Amino acid sequence: MSALLLREMEERTLHQPKRGGEDPGNGRSFLLVDENENLQVRDELDFLERLDCRAVEGVKVLSIFGNTGDGKSHTLNHCLFGGEEVFPTSPLQDSCTVGVWAAFEPALGLVALDTEGLLGASGNQNQRMRLLLKVLAVSDVVVYRTRAERLHNDMFQFLGSASSAYLRHFTRELRALSSRCGLEVPLSSLGPAIIVFQETSRTRLLGWESSTPGQGDILLQKRFHELGLSTEAFSSVQYVGTQTVSPPTDYSGLLSTLKQQVRNTATRSPRPPAIVYSVLQALSERFSGEISDEKVNLYCFFPDEYFTCSFVCLSCGVRCKNGMNHLRDNIPHLAEGLCQYAHQYNNKVLICKKCYEGGREVIVIPKTSASNENPWLGLAMYAWSGYVLECPCCGIIYRSRQYWIGNQDPESCVVRPEVKHVWPGSETFLTDHQNAAQRMLDGMNFVIQSVSDYSSGPTKAVTAWITDQVAPPYWRPNADITACSGCKKLFEEPERKHHCRACGEGFCQACSSKTMPVPERGWGSAPVRVCDFCYRQGGGGSDVPRTEPVGLMARKVTEVAQSTVDFVSTAIDYPLGFVKGVARPDYWVPDHEIQQCGHCSKALSPRMSKHHCRACGGGFCAQCSSERRPVPSRGWDHPVRVCIRCSQNKGDL
């Protein structure tokens, strides 16, 4: 009993219909490309094994198109495989073919491709339509299957649009593939042969009244011409009709025509099945990417938007006309027509007129100084004679204030203005090369830093000596203070030593943060700095003299002067920061957004110096931005500070 039940379950599993990416029926067909245009075979060997045609030297490719429910899979099964259900069929309303399925017919040497139906209610319609044209491009014979009493305009529009798109977008790619594969006849020389297979039940077939062979083909071409459509891309367009008053459908006429096309090698010869996979893979890689869910063109099955670059000029809104993924081949964006100037993108460029007349397009950029001038001399020249235009080929061609009077506009004498398109992700027109203000600040900071570095030691020594000279007699000299008298922590080089006004010992900031009046030491009634111990004791004691010590007045004057200097420095700090913010180029990251080093990720406190890389504009610590290189692409012709990453990528400077 259990054995019988197990056998019934096995048979039920074997006859259960397959869905999705599983092999249907007997497993002779398989999902080659899914509805998202993704290849479902790993490589060329996997493709040959699943087709079971590794020993076959040459094959042709047959694909079938048509509306959902017109019997495409059924036609392939009965015409090529003797009625065996190699491709799955279904009596349901939903389409049973999703994506592209493949199977091999050994008698005719055909790789049959079954496609998803047109005009079906499914998502990703734009991607599915683009997939159909890829299938058409790799096919030698295309059958358009229609089960209708009359040939509708949808079929003519589909084939006419496919022909036009094939010539515009696939010819060049197929020619390149032919060259790489070493084929004698280019794949792009002629497109596939088209067979329109119509099945009617009540109406007469096309050209039935004429006994002349091929009359249906002539009427078919006439209809294309009347609709203003071309079939130039196809090697031939044939009509095959059958009238089915009662089932089954007669496929003999279609099979006879297919055999003629397979034997015909005048336009298309059989090729190794590995070439079929290579072509399909190359087309899938080239024409891929997201497409908007909205219908691009209601009157065209294959609009250019399916196969061309999706980038749009930020200034004028014109779309790039190059093919998809052209940047992989280092081909820049290209658009037809002139662009319009946009102030925010500053997309007007100046082209050296002399080079342009010689057949070269050399862009020149206004700069503060020429590349061969000293930075400081260049700034002086900028202040005296204005900006400079320097051509890499012709040298300095213009200075804005070269003469006292009569300076001509550069556009009228040495340069040719042109408005360029602005593409997303490009910084070509966002770079400001007029960086004289920032260069001046850099020069001042360099001088200040140099003086500070060379004089830091002597300055600290002199400051300590002056402090000891004006200190009261009971203060411990700075030279004798090596550690905090409270916590015994050793003083580091930049750390400041604080004297307690009550006991005169030296303390760190944490151990001398309290203030209170110390009148017994002559400091009057105003609160002054004391250590924590004296603060708890409440003063210096009864044995402390009540008169003002000798030299205390000098110390008071020194503290007032130091407080005044600190106040003035704070008052100057805001306008100096404002000037720095205005002078810095637009591509620099603002100081308040820099929380850590862009290379080592070290946290940068507000009091630490944040160094900007002149190439990328990021913020870095001193160790990660110690290199100096010219950055002519940013207007820095002389060595300036750059980060480690930009220093290593010298090609980007």
Disulfide bonds with the S-S distance in Angstrom:
none
